[in-house]
């Protein structure tokens, strides 16, 4: 019952709809699962954080598949080597694999489109942009 009910939250078209659905679910489950519903409410922002990004990213942000695949590749390569002479050699191998994966994601296989990523960066720049002062108001030191 709970997995099907939580799925409805993530099918909402926007964050406010998802927030309303989450609170409705908490209201229905609170009599039977009081502690669990308290955890849901406490983690509301984290649960819905993916909705702050463009909709086309939502599914990818909710998936750990790329991370799991990367961890499997590191495990596979370390098993081939077997015994490392020191910690630095293990870190060197893992670092090389991470750099290789970064290059692949950046150049050949884009996990998220450049257009949608540019939209995120544009929004971020607008949020952090300093207000422009009129030249007459600029303090002179």
Secondary structure, DSSP 8 states (H G I E B T S, - for coil): -HHHHHHHHHTSSSHHHHHHHHHHHHHHHTTT-HHHHHHHHHTHHHHTGGGGS-GGGHHHHT--HHHHHHHHHHHHHHHHH-S-SSHHHHHHHHHHHHHHHHHIIIII--SS-HHHHHHHHHHHHHHH------GGGS---
